[in-house]
Amino acid sequence: MPKMKTHRGAAKRFKRTASGLWKHGRAFHSHILTKKSTKRKRGLRTQIILDKADAPRVNRMLPYK
């Protein structure tokens, strides 16, 4: 059986934590930033853990990560 290909779009968006969970950046922080408060933009910088229900889908897209 051939090797599976990594989904390149997902590879750029998700990283594994040391405990094996997935972390990702937050949405709404790329443009139209003038109307958003400084506090809100600062909060959007942080990475968050992926929801448990979405993890199997990311595991399929990133088989070797």
CHARMM internal coordinates of N, CA and C (Angstrom, degrees):
IC EDIT
DIST 1 N 1 CA 1.4517
DIST 1 CA 1 C 1.5398
ANGL 1 N 1 CA 1 C 108.87
DIST 1 C 2 N 1.3331
ANGL 1 CA 1 C 2 N 118.44
DIHE 1 N 1 CA 1 C 2 N 134.05
DIST 2 N 2 CA 1.4635
ANGL 1 C 2 N 2 CA 120.09
DIHE 1 CA 1 C 2 N 2 CA -178.68
DIST 2 CA 2 C 1.5285
ANGL 2 N 2 CA 2 C 111.39
DIHE 1 C 2 N 2 CA 2 C -71.02
DIST 2 C 3 N 1.3201
ANGL 2 CA 2 C 3 N 113.24
DIHE 2 N 2 CA 2 C 3 N 160.99
DIST 3 N 3 CA 1.4570
ANGL 2 C 3 N 3 CA 118.53
DIHE 2 CA 2 C 3 N 3 CA 177.05
DIST 3 CA 3 C 1.5282
ANGL 3 N 3 CA 3 C 109.84
DIHE 2 C 3 N 3 CA 3 C -66.76
DIST 3 C 4 N 1.3263
ANGL 3 CA 3 C 4 N 114.93
DIHE 3 N 3 CA 3 C 4 N 149.09
DIST 4 N 4 CA 1.4618
ANGL 3 C 4 N 4 CA 119.57
DIHE 3 CA 3 C 4 N 4 CA 176.65
DIST 4 CA 4 C 1.5191
ANGL 4 N 4 CA 4 C 109.05
DIHE 3 C 4 N 4 CA 4 C -80.76
DIST 4 C 5 N 1.3286
ANGL 4 CA 4 C 5 N 116.26
DIHE 4 N 4 CA 4 C 5 N 148.10
DIST 5 N 5 CA 1.4560
ANGL 4 C 5 N 5 CA 120.48
DIHE 4 CA 4 C 5 N 5 CA 177.61
DIST 5 CA 5 C 1.5207
ANGL 5 N 5 CA 5 C 110.09
DIHE 4 C 5 N 5 CA 5 C -89.94
DIST 5 C 6 N 1.3163
ANGL 5 CA 5 C 6 N 114.84
DIHE 5 N 5 CA 5 C 6 N 142.43
DIST 6 N 6 CA 1.4574
ANGL 5 C 6 N 6 CA 121.39
DIHE 5 CA 5 C 6 N 6 CA 175.29
DIST 6 CA 6 C 1.5221
ANGL 6 N 6 CA 6 C 108.62
DIHE 5 C 6 N 6 CA 6 C -77.49
DIST 6 C 7 N 1.3158
ANGL 6 CA 6 C 7 N 116.73
DIHE 6 N 6 CA 6 C 7 N 137.41
DIST 7 N 7 CA 1.4645
ANGL 6 C 7 N 7 CA 122.02
DIHE 6 CA 6 C 7 N 7 CA 175.27
DIST 7 CA 7 C 1.5253
ANGL 7 N 7 CA 7 C 106.78
DIHE 6 C 7 N 7 CA 7 C -75.72
DIST 7 C 8 N 1.3377
ANGL 7 CA 7 C 8 N 116.29
DIHE 7 N 7 CA 7 C 8 N 108.69
DIST 8 N 8 CA 1.4594
ANGL 7 C 8 N 8 CA 120.30
DIHE 7 CA 7 C 8 N 8 CA -171.29
DIST 8 CA 8 C 1.5287
ANGL 8 N 8 CA 8 C 112.66
DIHE 7 C 8 N 8 CA 8 C -65.27
DIST 8 C 9 N 1.3185
ANGL 8 CA 8 C 9 N 118.04
DIHE 8 N 8 CA 8 C 9 N -33.51
DIST 9 N 9 CA 1.4587
ANGL 8 C 9 N 9 CA 120.05
DIHE 8 CA 8 C 9 N 9 CA 177.68
DIST 9 CA 9 C 1.5185
ANGL 9 N 9 CA 9 C 111.48
DIHE 8 C 9 N 9 CA 9 C -64.71
DIST 9 C 10 N 1.3286
ANGL 9 CA 9 C 10 N 116.10
DIHE 9 N 9 CA 9 C 10 N -40.96
DIST 10 N 10 CA 1.4640
ANGL 9 C 10 N 10 CA 120.31
DIHE 9 CA 9 C 10 N 10 CA 179.18
DIST 10 CA 10 C 1.5282
ANGL 10 N 10 CA 10 C 110.70
DIHE 9 C 10 N 10 CA 10 C -70.46
DIST 10 C 11 N 1.3278
ANGL 10 CA 10 C 11 N 117.07
DIHE 10 N 10 CA 10 C 11 N -34.89
DIST 11 N 11 CA 1.4631
ANGL 10 C 11 N 11 CA 120.37
DIHE 10 CA 10 C 11 N 11 CA -179.07
DIST 11 CA 11 C 1.5225
ANGL 11 N 11 CA 11 C 111.89
DIHE 10 C 11 N 11 CA 11 C -62.29
DIST 11 C 12 N 1.3327
ANGL 11 CA 11 C 12 N 116.19
DIHE 11 N 11 CA 11 C 12 N -29.77
DIST 12 N 12 CA 1.4611
ANGL 11 C 12 N 12 CA 120.24
DIHE 11 CA 11 C 12 N 12 CA 179.72
DIST 12 CA 12 C 1.5235
ANGL 12 N 12 CA 12 C 112.00
DIHE 11 C 12 N 12 CA 12 C -81.65
DIST 12 C 13 N 1.3228
ANGL 12 CA 12 C 13 N 117.51
DIHE 12 N 12 CA 12 C 13 N -16.10
DIST 13 N 13 CA 1.4598
ANGL 12 C 13 N 13 CA 120.82
DIHE 12 CA 12 C 13 N 13 CA -173.91
DIST 13 CA 13 C 1.5156
ANGL 13 N 13 CA 13 C 115.22
DIHE 12 C 13 N 13 CA 13 C -105.74
DIST 13 C 14 N 1.3204
ANGL 13 CA 13 C 14 N 118.25
DIHE 13 N 13 CA 13 C 14 N -22.10
DIST 14 N 14 CA 1.4605
ANGL 13 C 14 N 14 CA 121.47
DIHE 13 CA 13 C 14 N 14 CA -175.16
DIST 14 CA 14 C 1.5166
ANGL 14 N 14 CA 14 C 111.45
DIHE 13 C 14 N 14 CA 14 C -123.08
DIST 14 C 15 N 1.3488
ANGL 14 CA 14 C 15 N 115.82
DIHE 14 N 14 CA 14 C 15 N 142.45
DIST 15 N 15 CA 1.4612
ANGL 14 C 15 N 15 CA 122.09
DIHE 14 CA 14 C 15 N 15 CA 175.06
DIST 15 CA 15 C 1.5206
ANGL 15 N 15 CA 15 C 107.62
DIHE 14 C 15 N 15 CA 15 C -130.41
DIST 15 C 16 N 1.3343
ANGL 15 CA 15 C 16 N 116.24
DIHE 15 N 15 CA 15 C 16 N 149.52
DIST 16 N 16 CA 1.4679
ANGL 15 C 16 N 16 CA 121.12
DIHE 15 CA 15 C 16 N 16 CA 177.45
DIST 16 CA 16 C 1.5174
ANGL 16 N 16 CA 16 C 109.75
DIHE 15 C 16 N 16 CA 16 C -85.38
DIST 16 C 17 N 1.3168
ANGL 16 CA 16 C 17 N 116.49
DIHE 16 N 16 CA 16 C 17 N 143.54
DIST 17 N 17 CA 1.4569
ANGL 16 C 17 N 17 CA 120.93
DIHE 16 CA 16 C 17 N 17 CA 171.79
DIST 17 CA 17 C 1.5290
ANGL 17 N 17 CA 17 C 108.08
DIHE 16 C 17 N 17 CA 17 C -88.79
DIST 17 C 18 N 1.3108
ANGL 17 CA 17 C 18 N 116.41
DIHE 17 N 17 CA 17 C 18 N 171.50
DIST 18 N 18 CA 1.4669
ANGL 17 C 18 N 18 CA 120.67
DIHE 17 CA 17 C 18 N 18 CA -179.75
DIST 18 CA 18 C 1.5264
ANGL 18 N 18 CA 18 C 111.43
DIHE 17 C 18 N 18 CA 18 C -63.73
DIST 18 C 19 N 1.3279
ANGL 18 CA 18 C 19 N 116.86
DIHE 18 N 18 CA 18 C 19 N -28.36
DIST 19 N 19 CA 1.4705
ANGL 18 C 19 N 19 CA 120.24
DIHE 18 CA 18 C 19 N 19 CA -179.62
DIST 19 CA 19 C 1.5231
ANGL 19 N 19 CA 19 C 112.52
DIHE 18 C 19 N 19 CA 19 C -87.82
DIST 19 C 20 N 1.3404
ANGL 19 CA 19 C 20 N 117.68
DIHE 19 N 19 CA 19 C 20 N 1.52
DIST 20 N 20 CA 1.4531
ANGL 19 C 20 N 20 CA 120.88
DIHE 19 CA 19 C 20 N 20 CA 175.73
DIST 20 CA 20 C 1.5139
ANGL 20 N 20 CA 20 C 115.32
DIHE 19 C 20 N 20 CA 20 C 94.34
DIST 20 C 21 N 1.3326
ANGL 20 CA 20 C 21 N 117.58
DIHE 20 N 20 CA 20 C 21 N 2.84
DIST 21 N 21 CA 1.4641
ANGL 20 C 21 N 21 CA 120.46
DIHE 20 CA 20 C 21 N 21 CA 176.74
DIST 21 CA 21 C 1.5282
ANGL 21 N 21 CA 21 C 109.02
DIHE 20 C 21 N 21 CA 21 C -83.76
DIST 21 C 22 N 1.3200
ANGL 21 CA 21 C 22 N 117.35
DIHE 21 N 21 CA 21 C 22 N 169.13
DIST 22 N 22 CA 1.4611
ANGL 21 C 22 N 22 CA 122.07
DIHE 21 CA 21 C 22 N 22 CA 178.12
DIST 22 CA 22 C 1.5189
ANGL 22 N 22 CA 22 C 109.63
DIHE 21 C 22 N 22 CA 22 C -104.75
DIST 22 C 23 N 1.3232
ANGL 22 CA 22 C 23 N 116.83
DIHE 22 N 22 CA 22 C 23 N 137.58
DIST 23 N 23 CA 1.4588
ANGL 22 C 23 N 23 CA 120.91
DIHE 22 CA 22 C 23 N 23 CA 173.55
DIST 23 CA 23 C 1.5221
ANGL 23 N 23 CA 23 C 108.84
DIHE 22 C 23 N 23 CA 23 C -119.74
DIST 23 C 24 N 1.3220
ANGL 23 CA 23 C 24 N 116.01
DIHE 23 N 23 CA 23 C 24 N 153.03
DIST 24 N 24 CA 1.4590
ANGL 23 C 24 N 24 CA 120.69
DIHE 23 CA 23 C 24 N 24 CA -177.85
DIST 24 CA 24 C 1.5198
ANGL 24 N 24 CA 24 C 109.43
DIHE 23 C 24 N 24 CA 24 C -152.01
DIST 24 C 25 N 1.3195
ANGL 24 CA 24 C 25 N 115.43
DIHE 24 N 24 CA 24 C 25 N 160.64
DIST 25 N 25 CA 1.4546
ANGL 24 C 25 N 25 CA 120.82
DIHE 24 CA 24 C 25 N 25 CA 177.50
DIST 25 CA 25 C 1.5089
ANGL 25 N 25 CA 25 C 111.06
DIHE 24 C 25 N 25 CA 25 C -76.80
DIST 25 C 26 N 1.3132
ANGL 25 CA 25 C 26 N 115.13
DIHE 25 N 25 CA 25 C 26 N 168.77
DIST 26 N 26 CA 1.4559
ANGL 25 C 26 N 26 CA 120.47
DIHE 25 CA 25 C 26 N 26 CA -178.92
DIST 26 CA 26 C 1.5283
ANGL 26 N 26 CA 26 C 110.74
DIHE 25 C 26 N 26 CA 26 C -94.03
DIST 26 C 27 N 1.3069
ANGL 26 CA 26 C 27 N 115.67
DIHE 26 N 26 CA 26 C 27 N 155.45
DIST 27 N 27 CA 1.4678
ANGL 26 C 27 N 27 CA 121.56
DIHE 26 CA 26 C 27 N 27 CA 177.73
DIST 27 CA 27 C 1.5282
ANGL 27 N 27 CA 27 C 109.98
DIHE 26 C 27 N 27 CA 27 C -82.65
DIST 27 C 28 N 1.3198
ANGL 27 CA 27 C 28 N 116.34
DIHE 27 N 27 CA 27 C 28 N 172.91
DIST 28 N 28 CA 1.4653
ANGL 27 C 28 N 28 CA 125.01
DIHE 27 CA 27 C 28 N 28 CA 173.94
DIST 28 CA 28 C 1.5305
ANGL 28 N 28 CA 28 C 113.63
DIHE 27 C 28 N 28 CA 28 C 69.00
DIST 28 C 29 N 1.3273
ANGL 28 CA 28 C 29 N 117.73
DIHE 28 N 28 CA 28 C 29 N 30.33
DIST 29 N 29 CA 1.4596
ANGL 28 C 29 N 29 CA 119.18
DIHE 28 CA 28 C 29 N 29 CA 179.80
DIST 29 CA 29 C 1.5269
ANGL 29 N 29 CA 29 C 111.57
DIHE 28 C 29 N 29 CA 29 C -127.48
DIST 29 C 30 N 1.3463
ANGL 29 CA 29 C 30 N 117.20
DIHE 29 N 29 CA 29 C 30 N 23.95
DIST 30 N 30 CA 1.4608
ANGL 29 C 30 N 30 CA 118.74
DIHE 29 CA 29 C 30 N 30 CA -176.66
DIST 30 CA 30 C 1.5270
ANGL 30 N 30 CA 30 C 113.63
DIHE 29 C 30 N 30 CA 30 C -106.93
DIST 30 C 31 N 1.3115
ANGL 30 CA 30 C 31 N 117.71
DIHE 30 N 30 CA 30 C 31 N -31.75
DIST 31 N 31 CA 1.4678
ANGL 30 C 31 N 31 CA 119.74
DIHE 30 CA 30 C 31 N 31 CA 179.45
DIST 31 CA 31 C 1.5186
ANGL 31 N 31 CA 31 C 109.43
DIHE 30 C 31 N 31 CA 31 C -157.42
DIST 31 C 32 N 1.3202
ANGL 31 CA 31 C 32 N 115.73
DIHE 31 N 31 CA 31 C 32 N 174.92
DIST 32 N 32 CA 1.4711
ANGL 31 C 32 N 32 CA 123.74
DIHE 31 CA 31 C 32 N 32 CA -172.97
DIST 32 CA 32 C 1.5337
ANGL 32 N 32 CA 32 C 109.32
DIHE 31 C 32 N 32 CA 32 C 54.74
DIST 32 C 33 N 1.3242
ANGL 32 CA 32 C 33 N 115.28
DIHE 32 N 32 CA 32 C 33 N 53.22
DIST 33 N 33 CA 1.4623
ANGL 32 C 33 N 33 CA 120.36
DIHE 32 CA 32 C 33 N 33 CA -175.59
DIST 33 CA 33 C 1.5254
ANGL 33 N 33 CA 33 C 112.70
DIHE 32 C 33 N 33 CA 33 C -92.75
DIST 33 C 34 N 1.3179
ANGL 33 CA 33 C 34 N 117.91
DIHE 33 N 33 CA 33 C 34 N -11.73
DIST 34 N 34 CA 1.4656
ANGL 33 C 34 N 34 CA 119.13
DIHE 33 CA 33 C 34 N 34 CA -174.94
DIST 34 CA 34 C 1.5147
ANGL 34 N 34 CA 34 C 112.47
DIHE 33 C 34 N 34 CA 34 C -67.48
DIST 34 C 35 N 1.3329
ANGL 34 CA 34 C 35 N 117.89
DIHE 34 N 34 CA 34 C 35 N -33.18
DIST 35 N 35 CA 1.4593
ANGL 34 C 35 N 35 CA 119.74
DIHE 34 CA 34 C 35 N 35 CA -178.16
DIST 35 CA 35 C 1.5239
ANGL 35 N 35 CA 35 C 113.15
DIHE 34 C 35 N 35 CA 35 C -85.00
DIST 35 C 36 N 1.3399
ANGL 35 CA 35 C 36 N 117.20
DIHE 35 N 35 CA 35 C 36 N -6.79
DIST 36 N 36 CA 1.4670
ANGL 35 C 36 N 36 CA 120.64
DIHE 35 CA 35 C 36 N 36 CA -179.58
DIST 36 CA 36 C 1.5224
ANGL 36 N 36 CA 36 C 109.26
DIHE 35 C 36 N 36 CA 36 C -92.49
DIST 36 C 37 N 1.3188
ANGL 36 CA 36 C 37 N 116.11
DIHE 36 N 36 CA 36 C 37 N 142.31
DIST 37 N 37 CA 1.4594
ANGL 36 C 37 N 37 CA 120.40
DIHE 36 CA 36 C 37 N 37 CA -177.37
DIST 37 CA 37 C 1.5261
ANGL 37 N 37 CA 37 C 110.42
DIHE 36 C 37 N 37 CA 37 C -72.32
DIST 37 C 38 N 1.3130
ANGL 37 CA 37 C 38 N 115.23
DIHE 37 N 37 CA 37 C 38 N 158.61
DIST 38 N 38 CA 1.4599
ANGL 37 C 38 N 38 CA 121.16
DIHE 37 CA 37 C 38 N 38 CA 178.79
DIST 38 CA 38 C 1.5206
ANGL 38 N 38 CA 38 C 110.68
DIHE 37 C 38 N 38 CA 38 C -60.45
DIST 38 C 39 N 1.3216
ANGL 38 CA 38 C 39 N 116.53
DIHE 38 N 38 CA 38 C 39 N -40.22
DIST 39 N 39 CA 1.4630
ANGL 38 C 39 N 39 CA 121.05
DIHE 38 CA 38 C 39 N 39 CA 179.27
DIST 39 CA 39 C 1.5255
ANGL 39 N 39 CA 39 C 110.93
DIHE 38 C 39 N 39 CA 39 C -62.41
DIST 39 C 40 N 1.3378
ANGL 39 CA 39 C 40 N 115.94
DIHE 39 N 39 CA 39 C 40 N -42.15
DIST 40 N 40 CA 1.4635
ANGL 39 C 40 N 40 CA 120.32
DIHE 39 CA 39 C 40 N 40 CA -179.92
DIST 40 CA 40 C 1.5282
ANGL 40 N 40 CA 40 C 111.07
DIHE 39 C 40 N 40 CA 40 C -66.46
DIST 40 C 41 N 1.3319
ANGL 40 CA 40 C 41 N 117.27
DIHE 40 N 40 CA 40 C 41 N -42.36
DIST 41 N 41 CA 1.4641
ANGL 40 C 41 N 41 CA 120.84
DIHE 40 CA 40 C 41 N 41 CA -179.84
DIST 41 CA 41 C 1.5216
ANGL 41 N 41 CA 41 C 111.08
DIHE 40 C 41 N 41 CA 41 C -66.22
DIST 41 C 42 N 1.3134
ANGL 41 CA 41 C 42 N 116.48
DIHE 41 N 41 CA 41 C 42 N -36.90
DIST 42 N 42 CA 1.4690
ANGL 41 C 42 N 42 CA 120.78
DIHE 41 CA 41 C 42 N 42 CA 178.06
DIST 42 CA 42 C 1.5267
ANGL 42 N 42 CA 42 C 110.23
DIHE 41 C 42 N 42 CA 42 C -64.41
DIST 42 C 43 N 1.3167
ANGL 42 CA 42 C 43 N 116.64
DIHE 42 N 42 CA 42 C 43 N -38.72
DIST 43 N 43 CA 1.4563
ANGL 42 C 43 N 43 CA 120.65
DIHE 42 CA 42 C 43 N 43 CA 178.04
DIST 43 CA 43 C 1.5226
ANGL 43 N 43 CA 43 C 112.88
DIHE 42 C 43 N 43 CA 43 C -68.19
DIST 43 C 44 N 1.3162
ANGL 43 CA 43 C 44 N 116.52
DIHE 43 N 43 CA 43 C 44 N -30.61
DIST 44 N 44 CA 1.4571
ANGL 43 C 44 N 44 CA 120.82
DIHE 43 CA 43 C 44 N 44 CA 179.71
DIST 44 CA 44 C 1.5225
ANGL 44 N 44 CA 44 C 113.11
DIHE 43 C 44 N 44 CA 44 C -73.41
DIST 44 C 45 N 1.3391
ANGL 44 CA 44 C 45 N 117.41
DIHE 44 N 44 CA 44 C 45 N -15.06
DIST 45 N 45 CA 1.4678
ANGL 44 C 45 N 45 CA 120.70
DIHE 44 CA 44 C 45 N 45 CA 178.34
DIST 45 CA 45 C 1.5243
ANGL 45 N 45 CA 45 C 112.58
DIHE 44 C 45 N 45 CA 45 C -70.01
DIST 45 C 46 N 1.3090
ANGL 45 CA 45 C 46 N 116.83
DIHE 45 N 45 CA 45 C 46 N -29.31
DIST 46 N 46 CA 1.4572
ANGL 45 C 46 N 46 CA 120.47
DIHE 45 CA 45 C 46 N 46 CA -172.26
DIST 46 CA 46 C 1.5231
ANGL 46 N 46 CA 46 C 111.32
DIHE 45 C 46 N 46 CA 46 C -73.70
DIST 46 C 47 N 1.3136
ANGL 46 CA 46 C 47 N 115.95
DIHE 46 N 46 CA 46 C 47 N 152.65
DIST 47 N 47 CA 1.4587
ANGL 46 C 47 N 47 CA 121.44
DIHE 46 CA 46 C 47 N 47 CA 175.59
DIST 47 CA 47 C 1.5229
ANGL 47 N 47 CA 47 C 108.51
DIHE 46 C 47 N 47 CA 47 C -94.22
DIST 47 C 48 N 1.3385
ANGL 47 CA 47 C 48 N 115.96
DIHE 47 N 47 CA 47 C 48 N 149.79
DIST 48 N 48 CA 1.4592
ANGL 47 C 48 N 48 CA 120.56
DIHE 47 CA 47 C 48 N 48 CA -179.34
DIST 48 CA 48 C 1.5220
ANGL 48 N 48 CA 48 C 109.82
DIHE 47 C 48 N 48 CA 48 C -127.14
DIST 48 C 49 N 1.3194
ANGL 48 CA 48 C 49 N 115.09
DIHE 48 N 48 CA 48 C 49 N 161.43
DIST 49 N 49 CA 1.4611
ANGL 48 C 49 N 49 CA 121.73
DIHE 48 CA 48 C 49 N 49 CA 179.51
DIST 49 CA 49 C 1.5232
ANGL 49 N 49 CA 49 C 109.10
DIHE 48 C 49 N 49 CA 49 C -79.57
DIST 49 C 50 N 1.3164
ANGL 49 CA 49 C 50 N 115.90
DIHE 49 N 49 CA 49 C 50 N 136.80
DIST 50 N 50 CA 1.4612
ANGL 49 C 50 N 50 CA 121.92
DIHE 49 CA 49 C 50 N 50 CA 179.26
DIST 50 CA 50 C 1.5253
ANGL 50 N 50 CA 50 C 110.01
DIHE 49 C 50 N 50 CA 50 C -67.04
DIST 50 C 51 N 1.3109
ANGL 50 CA 50 C 51 N 116.80
DIHE 50 N 50 CA 50 C 51 N 142.97
DIST 51 N 51 CA 1.4516
ANGL 50 C 51 N 51 CA 122.13
DIHE 50 CA 50 C 51 N 51 CA 178.09
DIST 51 CA 51 C 1.5254
ANGL 51 N 51 CA 51 C 110.36
DIHE 50 C 51 N 51 CA 51 C -61.42
DIST 51 C 52 N 1.3185
ANGL 51 CA 51 C 52 N 116.86
DIHE 51 N 51 CA 51 C 52 N 143.70
DIST 52 N 52 CA 1.4672
ANGL 51 C 52 N 52 CA 121.93
DIHE 51 CA 51 C 52 N 52 CA -175.69
DIST 52 CA 52 C 1.5287
ANGL 52 N 52 CA 52 C 112.81
DIHE 51 C 52 N 52 CA 52 C -60.25
DIST 52 C 53 N 1.3276
ANGL 52 CA 52 C 53 N 117.00
DIHE 52 N 52 CA 52 C 53 N -32.60
DIST 53 N 53 CA 1.4602
ANGL 52 C 53 N 53 CA 121.21
DIHE 52 CA 52 C 53 N 53 CA -179.05
DIST 53 CA 53 C 1.5295
ANGL 53 N 53 CA 53 C 112.16
DIHE 52 C 53 N 53 CA 53 C -68.60
DIST 53 C 54 N 1.3285
ANGL 53 CA 53 C 54 N 118.11
DIHE 53 N 53 CA 53 C 54 N -26.41
DIST 54 N 54 CA 1.4702
ANGL 53 C 54 N 54 CA 121.75
DIHE 53 CA 53 C 54 N 54 CA -178.48
DIST 54 CA 54 C 1.5223
ANGL 54 N 54 CA 54 C 112.90
DIHE 53 C 54 N 54 CA 54 C -91.04
DIST 54 C 55 N 1.3270
ANGL 54 CA 54 C 55 N 118.27
DIHE 54 N 54 CA 54 C 55 N -11.53
DIST 55 N 55 CA 1.4603
ANGL 54 C 55 N 55 CA 122.05
DIHE 54 CA 54 C 55 N 55 CA -175.88
DIST 55 CA 55 C 1.5333
ANGL 55 N 55 CA 55 C 113.65
DIHE 54 C 55 N 55 CA 55 C -60.41
DIST 55 C 56 N 1.3412
ANGL 55 CA 55 C 56 N 120.77
DIHE 55 N 55 CA 55 C 56 N -42.79
DIST 56 N 56 CA 1.4729
ANGL 55 C 56 N 56 CA 119.24
DIHE 55 CA 55 C 56 N 56 CA 179.30
DIST 56 CA 56 C 1.5220
ANGL 56 N 56 CA 56 C 113.40
DIHE 55 C 56 N 56 CA 56 C -58.78
DIST 56 C 57 N 1.3213
ANGL 56 CA 56 C 57 N 117.34
DIHE 56 N 56 CA 56 C 57 N -36.33
DIST 57 N 57 CA 1.4631
ANGL 56 C 57 N 57 CA 121.27
DIHE 56 CA 56 C 57 N 57 CA 179.23
DIST 57 CA 57 C 1.5285
ANGL 57 N 57 CA 57 C 110.56
DIHE 56 C 57 N 57 CA 57 C -65.72
DIST 57 C 58 N 1.3300
ANGL 57 CA 57 C 58 N 116.93
DIHE 57 N 57 CA 57 C 58 N -42.06
DIST 58 N 58 CA 1.4629
ANGL 57 C 58 N 58 CA 120.34
DIHE 57 CA 57 C 58 N 58 CA 179.19
DIST 58 CA 58 C 1.5300
ANGL 58 N 58 CA 58 C 110.01
DIHE 57 C 58 N 58 CA 58 C -70.22
DIST 58 C 59 N 1.3185
ANGL 58 CA 58 C 59 N 117.37
DIHE 58 N 58 CA 58 C 59 N -35.78
DIST 59 N 59 CA 1.4676
ANGL 58 C 59 N 59 CA 120.45
DIHE 58 CA 58 C 59 N 59 CA 177.20
DIST 59 CA 59 C 1.5233
ANGL 59 N 59 CA 59 C 111.41
DIHE 58 C 59 N 59 CA 59 C -59.94
DIST 59 C 60 N 1.3235
ANGL 59 CA 59 C 60 N 116.73
DIHE 59 N 59 CA 59 C 60 N -37.80
DIST 60 N 60 CA 1.4756
ANGL 59 C 60 N 60 CA 120.23
DIHE 59 CA 59 C 60 N 60 CA 177.73
DIST 60 CA 60 C 1.5192
ANGL 60 N 60 CA 60 C 111.28
DIHE 59 C 60 N 60 CA 60 C -68.42
DIST 60 C 61 N 1.3209
ANGL 60 CA 60 C 61 N 117.30
DIHE 60 N 60 CA 60 C 61 N -38.43
DIST 61 N 61 CA 1.4629
ANGL 60 C 61 N 61 CA 120.42
DIHE 60 CA 60 C 61 N 61 CA -178.18
DIST 61 CA 61 C 1.5191
ANGL 61 N 61 CA 61 C 112.53
DIHE 60 C 61 N 61 CA 61 C -74.04
DIST 61 C 62 N 1.3401
ANGL 61 CA 61 C 62 N 116.95
DIHE 61 N 61 CA 61 C 62 N -26.87
DIST 62 N 62 CA 1.4576
ANGL 61 C 62 N 62 CA 121.73
DIHE 61 CA 61 C 62 N 62 CA -177.01
DIST 62 CA 62 C 1.5391
ANGL 62 N 62 CA 62 C 109.24
DIHE 61 C 62 N 62 CA 62 C -123.67
DIST 62 C 63 N 1.3270
ANGL 62 CA 62 C 63 N 117.98
DIHE 62 N 62 CA 62 C 63 N 74.01
DIST 63 N 63 CA 1.4570
ANGL 62 C 63 N 63 CA 120.61
DIHE 62 CA 62 C 63 N 63 CA -172.57
DIST 63 CA 63 C 1.5269
ANGL 63 N 63 CA 63 C 114.71
DIHE 62 C 63 N 63 CA 63 C -69.42
DIST 63 C 64 N 1.3268
ANGL 63 CA 63 C 64 N 118.71
DIHE 63 N 63 CA 63 C 64 N -24.00
DIST 64 N 64 CA 1.4656
ANGL 63 C 64 N 64 CA 120.20
DIHE 63 CA 63 C 64 N 64 CA -173.73
DIST 64 CA 64 C 1.5142
ANGL 64 N 64 CA 64 C 113.06
DIHE 63 C 64 N 64 CA 64 C -113.46
DIST 64 C 65 N 1.3235
ANGL 64 CA 64 C 65 N 118.29
DIHE 64 N 64 CA 64 C 65 N 15.85
DIST 65 N 65 CA 1.4580
ANGL 64 C 65 N 65 CA 121.10
DIHE 64 CA 64 C 65 N 65 CA 179.44
DIST 65 CA 65 C 1.5018
ANGL 65 N 65 CA 65 C 110.18
DIHE 64 C 65 N 65 CA 65 C -99.19
END
COOR INIT
IC SEED 1 N 1 CA 1 C
IC BUILD
